């Protein structure tokens, strides 16, 4: 399987029991240290170290096949769902390694949520049920009032509440593509993550839906640290505070050429390959 291939995740894999409101955590920084990754004997990442600052949007950019999506999945332990996958290095959430053997997998999934490239609402569930899927799949009990409040809160944060509040019992799969993606964002937010990972969330959407998702990202970053993979350089420039440029050359594993503030990466990059990429000269 290639580094950028879609990964099948069993239903509910990205969901865990929600944190109680009283325990909702503050913004968290995420850091990778010397991350290397393999699919079988094929190495796809080589010693990737990156600080993803709390309360900011970090964009991962680079050509297809350079390991961006693999790196993103490593950040919340989804890489290990692939039988042939392995890795080395550390992923630190507020200084604590999410791969520490003493830490439960569900802890990482609770605090580091994921939104995928293709909207994946549960088609047989209503909009209301989709938002609450994490509670249902883990057997978490909550009162009707608490559920109602959580649904409204998460749909509001995802920029969808006004559009769907009068049809919450209709199937989530009946929404438009852009609305489905915002529903998936609401579903991820329901478990109260501290970090939200987004793997090309707008690649399958029209320009209007893309603008709405970008507006949602701008609003969400006040509450959750965001890491986004995007091939759209204009989008990276619009939505991110920091950028990391990944590259894989001549069959070598992917690595970070350069990272830093987005404005500097686009207007005064230190490496000529970064300049060539962000200005469309290759990739």
ABEGO torsion letter per residue (X at the ends): XBAABBBBBBBGAABBBBBBAAABBBBBBBBBBGBBBBBEABBABBGBBBBBBBGBBBBBBEBBGAGAAAAAAAAAGAAAABAABBBBEBBBBGGBBAABAABBAAAAAAABBBBBABBBBBAABBAAAAAAAAAAAAGBBBBAAAAAAAAAAAAAAAGAAAAAAAAAABBAAABBAAAAAAAAAAAAAAAGBABBBBBGAAAABBAAAAAAAAAAAAAAAAABBBBBBBABAAAAAAABABBBBBBBBGGBBBBBABBEBAAAAAABBABAAAAAAAAGABX
